Amino acid sequence: MAWDAGAELERFVLRPRSREDYYRTLRAIAASTIIKHRFRTLAKACSLPIMILLVIAALGPEKWAPRTELGWRFDHIIGYFGITLFFCFGWPRPFLVGGVFMAVAALLEGLQAFTPDRHFYLPAVFYGAGGALAAALVIEFFIRAWRLHRHTASHVKAFPEPFSG
């Protein structure tokens, strides 16, 4: 008979052996909620400096914008992907955050027409919006997978029937 770690863990969490084990489990659950709240608060606090840096990089002199050796197309995609991903940690509404950053990509690219050393370029809007959309889709996929996992895990029996084969 094989040892099933998952069943043992469920047995421990659902039926603790002593009162101390029960309170340790509750403290761990409460601590994870507090940590999640602090992480979201930190992400929200860091969002303003990130937005300021994005505006400076988009509307400042061209030499101020950080560039990779992979080209400006990749820079737009990965930049908006990363910023949207980060903002989704603070505000877990990926399609709303992704939509806002798609609009921000278009707005910042349009405002570049008023800078002396840059110009408006429509494909750059699509690359930035595509990066934001990709991040929103990835985060939405993970949120739905996590909810489905929690839903199916709550319906699994604590002591599954042995395999009769």
DSSP file (Angstrom, degrees, kcal/mol; ACC not computed):
  #  RESIDUE AA STRUCTURE BP1 BP2  ACC     N-H-->O    O-->H-N    N-H-->O    O-->H-N    TCO  KAPPA ALPHA  PHI   PSI    X-CA   Y-CA   Z-CA
    1    1 A M              0   0    0      0, 0.0     2,-0.2     0, 0.0     0, 0.0   0.000 360.0 360.0 360.0 124.8    0.0    0.0    0.0
    2    2 A A        -     0   0    0      1,-0.1     2,-0.5     2,-0.0     0, 0.0  -0.472 360.0-115.3 -83.0 150.5    1.5    3.3   -1.1
    3    3 A W        -     0   0    0     -2,-0.2     2,-0.7     4,-0.0    -1,-0.1  -0.742  23.7-152.6 -86.1 127.6    1.7    6.4    1.1
    4    4 A D     >  -     0   0    0     -2,-0.5     4,-2.0     1,-0.2     5,-0.2  -0.883   8.6-169.3-106.3 107.1   -0.4    9.2   -0.3
    5    5 A A  H  > S+     0   0    0     -2,-0.7     4,-2.4     1,-0.2     5,-0.2   0.860  86.1  55.7 -65.0 -35.9    1.0   12.6    0.9
    6    6 A G  H  > S+     0   0    0      1,-0.2     4,-2.4     2,-0.2    -1,-0.2   0.916 108.4  46.7 -63.8 -43.3   -2.0   14.5   -0.4
    7    7 A A  H  > S+     0   0    0      2,-0.2     4,-2.6     1,-0.2    -1,-0.2   0.896 112.2  51.2 -66.0 -38.9   -4.4   12.4    1.7
    8    8 A E  H  X S+     0   0    0     -4,-2.0     4,-2.2     2,-0.2    -2,-0.2   0.903 110.4  48.8 -64.5 -40.3   -2.2   12.8    4.8
    9    9 A L  H  X S+     0   0    0     -4,-2.4     4,-2.6     2,-0.2     5,-0.2   0.928 112.7  47.2 -65.0 -44.6   -2.1   16.5    4.4
   10   10 A E  H  X S+     0   0    0     -4,-2.4     4,-3.1     1,-0.2     5,-0.4   0.906 111.3  51.9 -63.2 -40.4   -5.8   16.7    4.0
   11   11 A R  H  X S+     0   0    0     -4,-2.6     4,-2.1     1,-0.2    -1,-0.2   0.901 111.7  47.5 -61.1 -40.7   -6.3   14.5    7.0
   12   12 A F  H  < S+     0   0    0     -4,-2.2    -2,-0.2     2,-0.2    -1,-0.2   0.911 117.1  41.3 -67.5 -43.3   -4.0   16.7    9.0
   13   13 A V  H  < S+     0   0    0     -4,-2.6    -2,-0.2     1,-0.2    -3,-0.2   0.911 121.5  40.2 -73.6 -41.8   -5.7   20.0    7.9
   14   14 A L  H  < S+     0   0    0     -4,-3.1    -2,-0.2     1,-0.3    -3,-0.2   0.842 130.6  25.2 -78.2 -32.5   -9.3   18.6    8.2
   15   15 A R  S  < S-     0   0    0     -4,-2.1    -1,-0.3    -5,-0.4    -2,-0.1  -0.687  81.1-162.9-131.9  80.3   -8.8   16.6   11.4
   16   16 A P        -     0   0    0      0, 0.0    -3,-0.1     0, 0.0    -4,-0.1  -0.265  19.5-133.2 -64.8 151.9   -5.9   18.1   13.4
   17   17 A R  S    S+     0   0    0     -5,-0.1     2,-0.3     1,-0.1    -5,-0.0   0.815  82.2  11.9 -77.0 -31.3   -4.5   15.9   16.1
   18   18 A S  S  > S-     0   0    0      1,-0.1     4,-1.6     0, 0.0     5,-0.1  -0.913  78.6-104.7-142.1 168.6   -4.4   18.5   18.8
   19   19 A R  H  > S+     0   0    0     -2,-0.3     4,-2.1     1,-0.2     5,-0.2   0.848 118.8  57.7 -62.6 -34.6   -5.8   21.9   19.6
   20   20 A E  H  > S+     0   0    0      1,-0.2     4,-2.1     2,-0.2    -1,-0.2   0.901 104.6  50.2 -64.5 -41.4   -2.3   23.4   19.0
   21   21 A D  H  > S+     0   0    0      2,-0.2     4,-2.0     1,-0.2    -1,-0.2   0.882 108.8  53.4 -63.2 -37.7   -2.2   22.0   15.4
   22   22 A Y  H  X S+     0   0    0     -4,-1.6     4,-2.0     1,-0.2    -2,-0.2   0.930 110.7  45.0 -63.0 -46.2   -5.6   23.5   14.7
   23   23 A Y  H  X S+     0   0    0     -4,-2.1     4,-2.3     1,-0.2    -1,-0.2   0.837 109.4  56.1 -69.5 -31.6   -4.5   27.0   15.8
   24   24 A R  H  X S+     0   0    0     -4,-2.1     4,-1.9     2,-0.2    -1,-0.2   0.902 108.2  48.8 -64.0 -40.8   -1.2   26.6   13.8
   25   25 A T  H  X S+     0   0    0     -4,-2.0     4,-2.0     2,-0.2    -2,-0.2   0.921 111.8  48.3 -64.5 -44.3   -3.3   25.9   10.7
   26   26 A L  H  X S+     0   0    0     -4,-2.0     4,-2.4     1,-0.2    -2,-0.2   0.888 110.3  51.6 -64.6 -38.6   -5.5   28.9   11.3
   27   27 A R  H  X S+     0   0    0     -4,-2.3     4,-2.6     1,-0.2    -1,-0.2   0.885 108.3  51.9 -65.5 -37.5   -2.5   31.2   11.9
   28   28 A A  H  X S+     0   0    0     -4,-1.9     4,-2.0     2,-0.2    -1,-0.2   0.900 110.4  48.2 -65.2 -39.9   -1.0   30.1    8.7
   29   29 A I  H  X S+     0   0    0     -4,-2.0     4,-1.6     2,-0.2    -2,-0.2   0.930 113.9  46.4 -65.5 -44.7   -4.2   30.9    6.8
   30   30 A A  H  X S+     0   0    0     -4,-2.4     4,-2.1     1,-0.2    -2,-0.2   0.889 111.1  52.3 -65.0 -39.2   -4.4   34.3    8.4
   31   31 A A  H  X S+     0   0    0     -4,-2.6     4,-2.6     1,-0.2    -1,-0.2   0.888 106.4  53.3 -65.6 -38.0   -0.8   35.1    7.8
   32   32 A S  H  X S+     0   0    0     -4,-2.0     4,-2.1     1,-0.2    -1,-0.2   0.873 108.9  49.9 -66.1 -34.4   -1.1   34.3    4.1
   33   33 A T  H  X S+     0   0    0     -4,-1.6     4,-2.2     2,-0.2    -2,-0.2   0.907 111.7  47.8 -67.3 -42.0   -4.1   36.7    3.9
   34   34 A I  H  X S+     0   0    0     -4,-2.1     4,-2.5     2,-0.2    -2,-0.2   0.911 111.9  49.6 -64.7 -42.9   -2.0   39.4    5.6
   35   35 A I  H  X S+     0   0    0     -4,-2.6     4,-2.5     2,-0.2    -2,-0.2   0.905 110.7  50.2 -63.5 -41.6    1.0   38.8    3.3
   36   36 A K  H  X S+     0   0    0     -4,-2.1     4,-2.3     2,-0.2    -1,-0.2   0.910 111.0  49.1 -63.7 -41.8   -1.3   38.9    0.2
   37   37 A H  H  X S+     0   0    0     -4,-2.2     4,-2.3     2,-0.2    -2,-0.2   0.913 112.4  47.8 -63.8 -42.5   -2.8   42.2    1.4
   38   38 A R  H  X S+     0   0    0     -4,-2.5     4,-2.5     2,-0.2    -2,-0.2   0.892 110.5  51.9 -65.9 -39.1    0.7   43.7    2.0
   39   39 A F  H  X S+     0   0    0     -4,-2.5     4,-2.3     2,-0.2    -2,-0.2   0.915 111.3  47.0 -63.9 -42.6    2.0   42.6   -1.4
   40   40 A R  H  X S+     0   0    0     -4,-2.3     4,-2.4     2,-0.2    -2,-0.2   0.897 111.7  50.9 -66.0 -39.4   -1.0   44.2   -3.1
   41   41 A T  H  X S+     0   0    0     -4,-2.3     4,-2.2     2,-0.2    -2,-0.2   0.914 111.0  48.5 -63.8 -42.0   -0.5   47.4   -1.1
   42   42 A L  H  X S+     0   0    0     -4,-2.5     4,-2.1     2,-0.2    -2,-0.2   0.902 110.7  50.9 -63.7 -41.6    3.2   47.5   -2.1
   43   43 A A  H  X S+     0   0    0     -4,-2.3     4,-0.7     1,-0.2    -2,-0.2   0.893 111.2  48.4 -63.6 -39.2    2.3   46.9   -5.7
   44   44 A K  H >X S+     0   0    0     -4,-2.4     4,-0.6     1,-0.2     3,-0.5   0.885 110.7  51.2 -67.4 -37.9   -0.2   49.7   -5.7
   45   45 A A  H 3< S+     0   0    0     -4,-2.2     3,-0.4     1,-0.2    -2,-0.2   0.860 110.8  48.4 -67.3 -34.8    2.4   52.0   -4.0
   46   46 A C  H 3X S+     0   0    0     -4,-2.1     4,-1.7     1,-0.2    -1,-0.2   0.601  93.4  79.7 -80.4 -10.4    5.0   51.2   -6.7
   47   47 A S  H <X S+     0   0    0     -4,-0.7     4,-2.4    -3,-0.5    -1,-0.2   0.869  86.5  55.6 -68.4 -36.1    2.5   51.8   -9.5
   48   48 A L  H  X S+     0   0    0     -4,-0.6     4,-2.3    -3,-0.4    -1,-0.2   0.952 109.1  45.3 -64.3 -49.3    2.8   55.6   -9.4
   49   49 A P  H  > S+     0   0    0      0, 0.0     4,-2.5     0, 0.0    -1,-0.2   0.881 112.5  53.1 -61.0 -34.4    6.7   55.7   -9.8
   50   50 A I  H  X S+     0   0    0     -4,-1.7     4,-2.2     2,-0.2    -2,-0.2   0.921 109.4  47.9 -65.5 -42.3    6.4   53.1  -12.6
   51   51 A M  H  X S+     0   0    0     -4,-2.4     4,-2.3     2,-0.2    -1,-0.2   0.899 111.2  51.0 -64.4 -39.6    3.8   55.2  -14.5
   52   52 A I  H  X S+     0   0    0     -4,-2.3     4,-2.4     1,-0.2    -2,-0.2   0.922 111.1  47.9 -63.2 -43.8    6.0   58.3  -14.1
   53   53 A L  H  X S+     0   0    0     -4,-2.5     4,-2.6     1,-0.2    -1,-0.2   0.875 110.1  52.8 -64.5 -36.8    9.0   56.4  -15.5
   54   54 A L  H  X S+     0   0    0     -4,-2.2     4,-2.1     2,-0.2    -2,-0.2   0.924 110.8  46.5 -64.0 -43.9    6.9   55.1  -18.4
   55   55 A V  H  X S+     0   0    0     -4,-2.3     4,-2.8     2,-0.2     5,-0.3   0.906 113.1  49.4 -65.5 -41.3    5.8   58.7  -19.3
   56   56 A I  H  X S+     0   0    0     -4,-2.4     4,-2.1     1,-0.2    -2,-0.2   0.918 112.8  47.3 -62.9 -43.0    9.4   59.9  -19.0
   57   57 A A  H  < S+     0   0    0     -4,-2.6    -1,-0.2     1,-0.2    -2,-0.2   0.860 117.9  42.4 -67.0 -34.0   10.7   57.1  -21.2
   58   58 A A  H  < S+     0   0    0     -4,-2.1    -2,-0.2    -5,-0.2    -1,-0.2   0.865 128.3  25.3 -81.4 -36.0    7.9   57.7  -23.8
   59   59 A L  H  < S+     0   0    0     -4,-2.8    -3,-0.2    -5,-0.2    -2,-0.2   0.545 105.1  84.4-110.0  -8.8    7.9   61.5  -23.9
   60   60 A G  S  < S-     0   0    0     -4,-2.1     5,-0.1    -5,-0.3    55,-0.0  -0.105  98.9 -52.4 -79.2-174.5   11.5   62.4  -22.8
   61   61 A P    >>  -     0   0    0      0, 0.0     3,-1.9     0, 0.0     4,-0.6  -0.261  54.7-116.1 -58.4 149.0   14.5   62.5  -25.1
   62   62 A E  G >4 S+     0   0    0      1,-0.3     3,-0.9     2,-0.2    -2,-0.1   0.813 112.9  61.0 -60.7 -31.7   15.0   59.3  -27.1
   63   63 A K  G 34 S+     0   0    0      1,-0.2    -1,-0.3     3,-0.0     4,-0.1   0.651  95.9  63.1 -72.8 -12.3   18.3   58.5  -25.4
   64   64 A W  G <4 S+     0   0    0     -3,-1.9    -1,-0.2    -8,-0.1    -2,-0.2   0.704  81.5  95.3 -81.2 -20.3   16.5   58.3  -22.0
   65   65 A A  S << S-     0   0    0     -3,-0.9     2,-0.2    -4,-0.6   -11,-0.0  -0.556  82.3-121.7 -74.6 127.7   14.4   55.4  -23.1
   66   66 A P        -     0   0    0      0, 0.0     2,-0.3     0, 0.0    -2,-0.1  -0.512  36.6-172.1 -69.0 133.6   15.9   52.0  -22.1
   67   67 A R        -     0   0    0     -2,-0.2     2,-0.2    -4,-0.1     5,-0.1  -0.931  15.1-148.6-128.2 150.5   16.5   49.9  -25.1
   68   68 A T    >   -     0   0    0     -2,-0.3     3,-0.9     3,-0.2     7,-0.1  -0.621  32.7-110.6-105.6 172.5   17.6   46.3  -25.6
   69   69 A E  T 3  S+     0   0    0     -2,-0.2     3,-0.1     1,-0.2    -1,-0.0   0.477 107.7  77.4 -80.0  -1.7   19.6   44.9  -28.5
   70   70 A L  T 3  S-     0   0    0      1,-0.2     4,-0.4     2,-0.0    -1,-0.2   0.501 105.8-103.0 -89.5  -4.0   16.5   43.1  -29.7
   71   71 A G    <>  -     0   0    0     -3,-0.9     4,-1.9     1,-0.1    -1,-0.2  -0.128  31.9 -75.8 104.3 161.9   14.9   46.2  -31.2
   72   72 A W  H  > S+     0   0    0      1,-0.2     4,-2.3     2,-0.2     5,-0.2   0.783 123.3  61.3 -68.5 -27.1   12.1   48.6  -30.4
   73   73 A R  H  > S+     0   0    0      2,-0.2     4,-2.3     1,-0.2    -1,-0.2   0.948 108.4  42.5 -62.9 -48.8    9.3   46.2  -31.3
   74   74 A F  H  > S+     0   0    0     -4,-0.4     4,-2.9     1,-0.2     5,-0.4   0.890 111.9  55.9 -63.6 -39.4   10.5   43.7  -28.6
   75   75 A D  H  X S+     0   0    0     -4,-1.9     4,-2.0     1,-0.2     5,-0.2   0.899 109.1  46.4 -60.6 -41.8   11.0   46.6  -26.2
   76   76 A H  H  X S+     0   0    0     -4,-2.3     4,-2.2     2,-0.2     5,-0.3   0.938 115.7  45.3 -65.9 -46.7    7.4   47.8  -26.7
   77   77 A I  H  X S+     0   0    0     -4,-2.3     4,-2.1     1,-0.2    -2,-0.2   0.960 119.0  39.3 -63.4 -52.0    5.9   44.3  -26.3
   78   78 A I  H  X S+     0   0    0     -4,-2.9     4,-2.5     2,-0.2    -1,-0.2   0.838 114.6  54.7 -71.7 -31.8    7.9   43.2  -23.3
   79   79 A G  H  X S+     0   0    0     -4,-2.0     4,-2.4    -5,-0.4     5,-0.2   0.960 114.0  38.5 -65.1 -51.8    7.7   46.6  -21.6
   80   80 A Y  H  X S+     0   0    0     -4,-2.2     4,-2.2    -5,-0.2     5,-0.2   0.835 115.1  55.6 -70.1 -31.3    3.9   46.8  -21.7
   81   81 A F  H  X S+     0   0    0     -4,-2.1     4,-2.4    -5,-0.3    -2,-0.2   0.955 111.7  42.9 -61.7 -49.7    3.7   43.1  -20.9
   82   82 A G  H  X S+     0   0    0     -4,-2.5     4,-2.4     2,-0.2    -2,-0.2   0.902 115.0  48.0 -65.7 -42.3    5.8   43.5  -17.7
   83   83 A I  H  X S+     0   0    0     -4,-2.4     4,-2.5     2,-0.2    -1,-0.2   0.917 113.8  47.2 -66.9 -42.0    4.1   46.7  -16.6
   84   84 A T  H  X S+     0   0    0     -4,-2.2     4,-1.8     2,-0.2    -2,-0.2   0.905 111.5  51.5 -65.1 -40.5    0.6   45.2  -17.1
   85   85 A L  H  X S+     0   0    0     -4,-2.4     4,-0.7    -5,-0.2    -2,-0.2   0.920 111.2  47.7 -60.7 -44.3    1.6   42.1  -15.3
   86   86 A F  H >X S+     0   0    0     -4,-2.4     3,-1.0     1,-0.2     4,-0.9   0.916 110.7  50.6 -64.2 -43.7    2.9   44.1  -12.4
   87   87 A F  H 3X S+     0   0    0     -4,-2.5     4,-2.8     1,-0.3     3,-0.3   0.815 101.7  62.6 -66.0 -29.2   -0.3   46.2  -12.2
   88   88 A C  H 3< S+     0   0    0     -4,-1.8    -1,-0.3     1,-0.2    -2,-0.2   0.734  96.2  59.8 -69.2 -20.6   -2.4   43.1  -12.2
   89   89 A F  H << S+     0   0    0     -3,-1.0    -1,-0.2    -4,-0.7    -2,-0.2   0.874 112.4  38.2 -70.6 -36.3   -0.8   42.1   -8.9
   90   90 A G  H  < S+     0   0    0     -4,-0.9    -2,-0.2    -3,-0.3    -1,-0.1   0.896 131.8  26.6 -79.0 -42.6   -2.1   45.3   -7.3
   91   91 A W  S  < S-     0   0    0     -4,-2.8     2,-2.4   -48,-0.1    -1,-0.3  -0.893  75.2-156.8-122.7  98.5   -5.5   45.3   -9.1
   92   92 A P        +     0   0    0      0, 0.0    -4,-0.1     0, 0.0    -3,-0.1  -0.218  63.4 104.8 -78.4  54.5   -6.5   41.7  -10.0
   93   93 A R     >  -     0   0    0     -2,-2.4     4,-2.6     1,-0.1     3,-0.4  -0.762  48.2-178.7-125.5  82.8   -8.8   42.7  -12.8
   94   94 A P  H  > S+     0   0    0      0, 0.0     4,-3.1     0, 0.0     5,-0.2   0.831  75.2  49.3 -60.3 -39.5   -6.7   41.8  -15.8
   95   95 A F  H  > S+     0   0    0      2,-0.2     4,-2.2     1,-0.2     5,-0.1   0.874 113.8  47.1 -71.6 -33.1   -9.0   42.9  -18.7
   96   96 A L  H  > S+     0   0    0     -3,-0.4     4,-2.3     2,-0.2    -1,-0.2   0.946 116.6  43.2 -67.6 -48.4   -9.6   46.3  -17.1
   97   97 A V  H  X S+     0   0    0     -4,-2.6     4,-2.3     1,-0.2    -2,-0.2   0.918 115.3  50.0 -63.5 -43.6   -5.9   46.8  -16.4
   98   98 A G  H  X S+     0   0    0     -4,-3.1     4,-1.9    -5,-0.3    -1,-0.2   0.903 110.6  49.8 -62.3 -41.5   -5.0   45.5  -19.9
   99   99 A G  H  X S+     0   0    0     -4,-2.2     4,-2.0    -5,-0.2    -1,-0.2   0.899 109.6  51.1 -63.7 -40.7   -7.5   47.8  -21.5
  100  100 A V  H  X S+     0   0    0     -4,-2.3     4,-2.4     1,-0.2    -2,-0.2   0.925 111.8  46.9 -62.3 -43.5   -6.2   50.8  -19.6
  101  101 A F  H  X S+     0   0    0     -4,-2.3     4,-2.2     2,-0.2    -1,-0.2   0.787 107.4  56.2 -73.6 -25.4   -2.6   50.0  -20.7
  102  102 A M  H  X S+     0   0    0     -4,-1.9     4,-1.7     2,-0.2    -1,-0.2   0.912 111.3  44.5 -66.4 -40.7   -3.7   49.5  -24.3
  103  103 A A  H  X S+     0   0    0     -4,-2.0     4,-2.8     2,-0.2    -2,-0.2   0.885 111.7  53.0 -68.3 -38.4   -5.2   53.0  -24.2
  104  104 A V  H  X S+     0   0    0     -4,-2.4     4,-3.0     2,-0.2     5,-0.3   0.895 106.4  53.6 -63.5 -39.3   -2.1   54.3  -22.5
  105  105 A A  H  X S+     0   0    0     -4,-2.2     4,-1.8     1,-0.2    -1,-0.2   0.923 112.4  44.0 -60.8 -43.7    0.1   52.8  -25.2
  106  106 A A  H  X S+     0   0    0     -4,-1.7     4,-2.2     2,-0.2    -2,-0.2   0.909 114.8  49.2 -67.7 -41.7   -2.0   54.6  -27.9
  107  107 A L  H  X S+     0   0    0     -4,-2.8     4,-2.4     2,-0.2    -2,-0.2   0.937 112.4  46.1 -64.6 -47.1   -2.0   57.9  -25.9
  108  108 A L  H  X S+     0   0    0     -4,-3.0     4,-1.0     1,-0.2    -1,-0.2   0.886 113.3  49.5 -65.6 -37.4    1.7   58.0  -25.3
  109  109 A E  H  < S+     0   0    0     -4,-1.8     4,-0.3    -5,-0.3     3,-0.3   0.892 111.4  49.7 -68.2 -37.5    2.5   57.1  -28.9
  110  110 A G  H >< S+     0   0    0     -4,-2.2     3,-1.3     1,-0.2    -2,-0.2   0.880 107.6  53.9 -66.4 -37.3    0.2   59.9  -30.0
  111  111 A L  H >< S+     0   0    0     -4,-2.4     3,-1.6     1,-0.3    -1,-0.2   0.710  91.8  74.0 -70.3 -19.2    1.8   62.4  -27.7
  112  112 A Q  G >< S+     0   0    0     -4,-1.0     3,-1.1    -3,-0.3     6,-0.3   0.698  80.5  73.1 -66.7 -16.5    5.2   61.6  -29.2
  113  113 A A  G <  S+     0   0    0     -3,-1.3    -1,-0.3    -4,-0.3    -2,-0.2   0.750  95.1  52.6 -65.9 -22.0    4.1   63.6  -32.2
  114  114 A F  G <  S+     0   0    0     -3,-1.6    -1,-0.2    -4,-0.2    -2,-0.2   0.427  90.1  93.3 -95.2   0.0    4.5   66.7  -30.1
  115  115 A T  S X  S-     0   0    0     -3,-1.1     3,-0.6    -4,-0.2   -55,-0.1  -0.687  76.8-130.2 -91.9 149.0    8.1   65.9  -29.0
  116  116 A P  T 3  S+     0   0    0      0, 0.0    -1,-0.1     0, 0.0    -4,-0.0   0.833 101.7  36.7 -70.6 -31.8   11.0   67.3  -31.1
  117  117 A D  T 3  S+     0   0    0      2,-0.0     2,-0.3    -3,-0.0    -4,-0.1   0.320 113.5  56.2-106.6  10.4   13.0   64.1  -31.6
  118  118 A R    <   -     0   0    0     -3,-0.6     2,-0.3    -6,-0.3    -3,-0.1  -0.832  59.2-159.3-132.6 171.5   10.2   61.5  -32.0
  119  119 A H        -     0   0    0     -2,-0.3     2,-0.3    -5,-0.1    -6,-0.2  -0.962  32.9 -88.8-147.4 163.2    7.1   60.9  -34.1
  120  120 A F        -     0   0    0     -2,-0.3     2,-0.4   -10,-0.1   -10,-0.1  -0.569  40.2-178.7 -74.4 133.1    3.9   59.0  -34.1
  121  121 A Y    >>  -     0   0    0     -2,-0.3     3,-1.1     1,-0.1     4,-0.9  -0.922  18.4-154.3-138.8 110.7    4.2   55.5  -35.5
  122  122 A L  H >> S+     0   0    0     -2,-0.4     4,-1.5     1,-0.3     3,-0.9   0.842  91.6  58.4 -57.8 -42.6    1.0   53.4  -35.6
  123  123 A P  H 3> S+     0   0    0      0, 0.0     4,-2.3     0, 0.0    -1,-0.3   0.837  99.8  60.2 -59.0 -29.3    2.7   49.9  -35.5
  124  124 A A  H <> S+     0   0    0     -3,-1.1     4,-2.3     1,-0.2    -2,-0.2   0.863 101.5  53.8 -64.6 -33.7    4.3   51.0  -32.1
  125  125 A V  H <X S+     0   0    0     -4,-0.9     4,-2.8    -3,-0.9     5,-0.2   0.928 109.6  47.5 -62.8 -44.4    0.8   51.4  -30.7
  126  126 A F  H  X S+     0   0    0     -4,-1.5     4,-2.2     2,-0.2    -2,-0.2   0.869 111.0  50.6 -67.3 -36.7   -0.1   47.8  -31.8
  127  127 A Y  H  X S+     0   0    0     -4,-2.3     4,-1.9     2,-0.2    -1,-0.2   0.930 114.4  43.6 -66.7 -44.4    3.1   46.4  -30.3
  128  128 A G  H  X S+     0   0    0     -4,-2.3     4,-2.0     2,-0.2    -2,-0.2   0.928 116.1  46.9 -65.2 -45.2    2.5   48.1  -27.0
  129  129 A A  H  X S+     0   0    0     -4,-2.8     4,-2.6     1,-0.2    -1,-0.2   0.862 110.3  54.4 -65.8 -35.4   -1.2   47.2  -26.9
  130  130 A G  H  X S+     0   0    0     -4,-2.2     4,-2.5    -5,-0.2    -1,-0.2   0.894 107.3  49.9 -65.2 -39.4   -0.4   43.6  -27.9
  131  131 A G  H  X S+     0   0    0     -4,-1.9     4,-1.9     2,-0.2    -2,-0.2   0.903 112.6  47.1 -64.6 -41.0    2.0   43.3  -25.0
  132  132 A A  H  X S+     0   0    0     -4,-2.0     4,-2.2     2,-0.2    -2,-0.2   0.910 113.4  48.3 -66.4 -42.1   -0.6   44.6  -22.6
  133  133 A L  H  X S+     0   0    0     -4,-2.6     4,-2.4     2,-0.2    -2,-0.2   0.904 109.5  52.7 -65.0 -41.2   -3.3   42.3  -24.0
  134  134 A A  H  X S+     0   0    0     -4,-2.5     4,-2.3     1,-0.2    -1,-0.2   0.913 110.5  47.5 -61.4 -42.8   -1.0   39.3  -23.8
  135  135 A A  H  X S+     0   0    0     -4,-1.9     4,-2.6     2,-0.2     5,-0.2   0.909 111.1  51.4 -65.0 -41.4   -0.3   40.0  -20.1
  136  136 A A  H  X S+     0   0    0     -4,-2.2     4,-2.4     1,-0.2    -2,-0.2   0.903 111.2  47.8 -62.6 -40.6   -4.0   40.4  -19.4
  137  137 A L  H  X S+     0   0    0     -4,-2.4     4,-2.3     2,-0.2    -1,-0.2   0.905 111.7  49.7 -66.7 -41.1   -4.8   37.1  -21.1
  138  138 A V  H  X S+     0   0    0     -4,-2.3     4,-2.2     2,-0.2    -2,-0.2   0.941 113.7  44.9 -62.9 -47.0   -2.0   35.3  -19.2
  139  139 A I  H  X S+     0   0    0     -4,-2.6     4,-2.6     1,-0.2     5,-0.2   0.908 112.4  51.5 -65.8 -41.5   -3.1   36.7  -15.8
  140  140 A E  H  X S+     0   0    0     -4,-2.4     4,-2.5    -5,-0.2    -1,-0.2   0.901 109.2  51.8 -61.8 -39.9   -6.8   35.9  -16.6
  141  141 A F  H  X S+     0   0    0     -4,-2.3     4,-2.4     1,-0.2    -2,-0.2   0.930 111.6  46.0 -60.9 -45.9   -5.9   32.4  -17.5
  142  142 A F  H  X S+     0   0    0     -4,-2.2     4,-2.3     2,-0.2    -2,-0.2   0.879 111.7  51.4 -67.7 -37.2   -4.0   31.9  -14.2
  143  143 A I  H  X S+     0   0    0     -4,-2.6     4,-2.3     2,-0.2    -2,-0.2   0.936 113.2  44.8 -64.3 -45.4   -6.8   33.4  -12.1
  144  144 A R  H  X S+     0   0    0     -4,-2.5     4,-2.5     1,-0.2    -2,-0.2   0.889 113.0  50.5 -66.7 -38.2   -9.4   31.1  -13.7
  145  145 A A  H  X S+     0   0    0     -4,-2.4     4,-2.5    -5,-0.2    -1,-0.2   0.903 111.0  49.5 -65.2 -39.9   -7.1   28.1  -13.4
  146  146 A W  H  X S+     0   0    0     -4,-2.3     4,-2.6     2,-0.2    -2,-0.2   0.917 111.9  47.8 -65.4 -43.1   -6.6   28.9   -9.7
  147  147 A R  H  X S+     0   0    0     -4,-2.3     4,-2.5     2,-0.2    -2,-0.2   0.910 112.9  48.6 -64.2 -41.6  -10.3   29.3   -9.1
  148  148 A L  H  X S+     0   0    0     -4,-2.5     4,-2.7     2,-0.2     5,-0.2   0.904 111.2  50.6 -64.3 -40.6  -11.1   26.1  -10.9
  149  149 A H  H  X S+     0   0    0     -4,-2.5     4,-2.4     2,-0.2    -2,-0.2   0.927 112.4  46.1 -62.4 -45.3   -8.4   24.3   -8.9
  150  150 A R  H  X S+     0   0    0     -4,-2.6     4,-1.6     2,-0.2    -2,-0.2   0.889 113.2  50.7 -64.6 -38.4   -9.8   25.6   -5.6
  151  151 A H  H  X S+     0   0    0     -4,-2.5     4,-0.7     1,-0.2    -2,-0.2   0.930 114.7  41.4 -66.7 -45.3  -13.3   24.7   -6.6
  152  152 A T  H  < S+     0   0    0     -4,-2.7     3,-0.5     1,-0.2     4,-0.4   0.844 112.3  55.6 -72.3 -31.7  -12.4   21.1   -7.6
  153  153 A A  H >< S+     0   0    0     -4,-2.4     3,-0.6    -5,-0.2    -1,-0.2   0.827 104.0  54.5 -69.3 -29.6  -10.1   20.7   -4.5
  154  154 A S  H 3< S+     0   0    0     -4,-1.6    -1,-0.2     1,-0.2    -2,-0.2   0.701 108.1  50.0 -76.2 -17.6  -13.0   21.7   -2.2
  155  155 A H  T 3< S+     0   0    0     -4,-0.7     2,-0.3    -3,-0.5    -1,-0.2   0.446  86.4 104.6 -98.4  -1.1  -15.2   18.9   -3.7
  156  156 A V  S <  S-     0   0    0     -3,-0.6     2,-0.1    -4,-0.4    -3,-0.0  -0.608  79.1-110.7 -80.6 138.8  -12.6   16.1   -3.4
  157  157 A K        -     0   0    0     -2,-0.3    -1,-0.1     1,-0.1    -2,-0.1  -0.369  14.9-133.0 -67.8 146.8  -13.3   13.7   -0.6
  158  158 A A  S    S+     0   0    0      1,-0.3  -147,-0.2  -148,-0.1    -1,-0.1   0.866 102.9  32.5 -68.2 -35.1  -10.8   13.8    2.3
  159  159 A F  S    S-     0   0    0   -149,-0.1    -1,-0.3  -148,-0.0    -2,-0.0  -0.815  87.8-154.6-124.8  90.3  -10.5   10.0    2.2
  160  160 A P        -     0   0    0      0, 0.0     3,-0.1     0, 0.0    -4,-0.0  -0.239  28.0 -97.9 -66.0 152.7  -10.8    8.8   -1.3
  161  161 A E        -     0   0    0      1,-0.1     3,-0.1     3,-0.0    -4,-0.0  -0.436  45.6-105.4 -66.7 140.0  -12.0    5.2   -2.0
  162  162 A P        -     0   0    0      0, 0.0     2,-0.4     0, 0.0    -1,-0.1  -0.339  40.1 -97.7 -66.5 151.0   -9.1    2.8   -2.6
  163  163 A F        -     0   0    0     -3,-0.1     2,-0.8     1,-0.1     0, 0.0  -0.533  35.2-161.4 -71.0 123.0   -8.6    1.7   -6.2
  164  164 A S              0   0    0     -2,-0.4    -1,-0.1     1,-0.2    -3,-0.0  -0.889 360.0 360.0-109.9 106.7  -10.2   -1.6   -6.8
  165  165 A G              0   0    0     -2,-0.8    -1,-0.2     0, 0.0    -2,-0.0   0.422 360.0 360.0-122.2 360.0   -8.7   -3.1   -9.8
